[in-house]
Amino acid sequence: MRSRLFLALLALMLISCADGKTSTSFDSLETMQIDSLERVDIKQELGFWEVSKASPYLGGLGNNISFAYGFAMCGDTSYCQDSKWQYGGFICTCRNLVIKRDKGIEVIKNRFELKETFAPIESRGEALSYAIIMTSNYPVFDEEYFKDEYRYFSSKPRPTAVQEFKNHYLVKLFDYKTFGCDHPYYSVLVRVDKNGDVSEYRRQAIFEDPEDDGLCRD
């Protein structure tokens, strides 16, 4: 009986492993940025507090799309419509995604609008770019990012990867606790459904930088 149970569990594990196709390197992820002069114009015309370059890894969302991030103060309800895109601290701001396509400039103010714009999610590269914007977490592609002098809670983590299943992707990203008096780095596994839904699958503290010891940020 035990041997049958073991074989059944082993078969299930093998099926699960075979179901997911994993990518650790990606082509065409480089973001087409809205240029600096146009960002100044967008800031003035649309009333943003600041307009900056977007993440450098949004190219998976499609060709012929340029990106920028538009920031507003948290009290500006015309732009600050999603608590997950707010940044605390002494100055509270929120982030919007500014995109430029053939039909002009568009501002995406919340995750619902992002889903309406880009779903369904049809590739691992697209899932990665989409997860970065949805969650505000970031990818790591170079193992040298994980320095020997960091204080690891277990073994050194592996860089970003995307695993594809029948109806969803699992995207490995990273996060950092900026505010407060402790500043761990996290490995964050994000589930991206192909219909555009996103959820945090697992979060784990992985290391601290000793240079942050005793540092408190408001």
N, C-alpha and C positions, 0 to 999 in steps of 0.2 A: 504493500500500500504506500509506504513512504517513498519507494523508488518510483512508483507511478506519479506521485505528487511532485517529486523532484523533476521528473522528465517533463511534466506538464508546465511547471514554472519555467524551466529552461526554454521550452518551446515558445512560451509567451514572451520571454525576454528577447529571444532572437527575432521574433516577429516585430516587436516594438522597435528594436534597433534598426531593422531593415526598412521600416516604414519611413524613417526620416532621412532626407537628403541634406547634407550639411555643406555650407559654403563658409570658408574663412578668408577668401579673397574675392574682390568684386571689381568688375570693370565699369567704367562710366559712372562712378559715384561722385565725381568732382562737381561741385555746385557751380552753375553759371550765376555769378553775383551781379546784382544791379550796380552799376558803376557809381563812384563816389559823388559825382556832380548830380546825377539823377536822384541819389539818396537825399541830398540837400534839398532838392526841389520837392520831393515827396514829403519830407519833414515839414516844410513850410506850407505846402498846399493842403496837407491832410491834418496838420496840427499835432503831430507826434512830438513827444518830449525828446526822442532821439531815434535815428534810423541807422542801423549798423549792418555790417555783413552778416549773412546767415551762416549756419553750420556749413563746413566745407564738404559735407557728405550727403547732400540732398539730390544729387543727380539721378538717383534711382527713381525719382518721381516723374521723369519724362524729359524728352528733348525739347529744346526751344522754349524753356521756361527759365526765367531769371528770378532770383530770390533776394530778399532782405528781411531783417527783423525790424519791426516798428515797435518802439517802447512808449508807453504812456504812464502817467501817474495813476495809482490804484483808484483814486476817486473819480477818474474819467470813465463813466459808465458807457460812453459811446465806443470805447475800445476794450475796457477791462470787463470781459464777459465770462471768463473762465478762471475759477480759483486755481486750477492746476497749472495755469500759465502765469501765475503771479510770483513775484520774488520779494521776500520780506527783507527785514533789516531796517536800518535807520531811514532809508528812502525806499518806500514800497513802489515798485513798478510792475507792469504787466507786459507780456510779449505778444505781439501779433505777427502773423506771417504775411509779408507783402510779396506778391508774385506779379511778374510781368509776362504777359503772353501777347499774341497778335492782337487780341481785342482790348489790350490796354492794361492798366494797373488794377489789381484786385487786392483787397485786404481780408484775410481770414482771421476772424476774431475769437474763435473757440474750436473745440475738438469736433463738435457736430458739423460745423462748416467745413472743416478739414476732411472729414469722412465723406460729406456730400461732394466735395471737389475731386477726391482722388480714388475712392473705392470704386470697383473692387481692386484688391491688391493681388497682383498677378505674377510677381517674381520675388526672389529672395532679396535682390538689390532694392526693389521698391519697398519691401517689408522693412528693411533696415532704415532707409531714409524716412519712411512714414513713422516708425517707432521713435526715431530721434526727435521729430517735431512733437509728436503726441505726448511724450513723457518728459522732454527736456533733459533726458540722460544723454550720455555721449559714448561713442565707440572708442576702442583702443585696438590698433592693428599691429603695433610694434611691441614686442616683448621687452624691449629696453625701457619701456615706460615703468615697468615694475622693478624699481631699483633695489639693490641688495640692502641698502641702509634702512629701508622701510621696515616697520614692525608688523610682521604678518601674523594673523590669527590662526592660519593653517599653512598649507603649501602655497607657493606663488600661483596666482590665477593664470588662466590662459586668455589670450586676446579675444576680441569680438568674433562671434560666429553666428550664422543663421541656419536653423534646421527647418526643413519644409516637411509638412505632413499633408494629409489629404485635404483638410479644410482650414489649416492654420499654419502659422510659422512660430517658432520660438527664437527670439532675438536676444543675444547676450550683450548688454550694455553696462555702463558704469555710472556711478553717482558719487558725489562728495558732499558732506554736510558742511556748509559754509558758515552758518551762524551758530552762536553758542560758544561753549568752552571746550567741547570735544569735537574732533573733526575726522571721523572715520571715512574711509572710502568703501563703497559698496559694489558688489557684483549684483546686477539686476537682470533677471530673466523676464522678458516681456513676451506675452502671447499676442500675436497679431492674427486675428481671424481674416480669412480672405474676403469677407464682407465688409471689412474695415473696422470692426470692433477691436478694442485694445484693452488688455488688463495686465496687471503686474502678477506674474506667475510665482516668482520667488525673489526675495531680497536677502542678501547676506553681507554682513560687515567682513571685509577681507584684510584690510591693513590700515595702519596710521603712519603718518610722517612724523618722526620725532621732532622735526623743526616746528611742528604745530603745538607741541606740548606747552601748556600754560597760556596759549593764545585764546582770547575771548573776542568775538566779533558781535556787534549789535546790528 
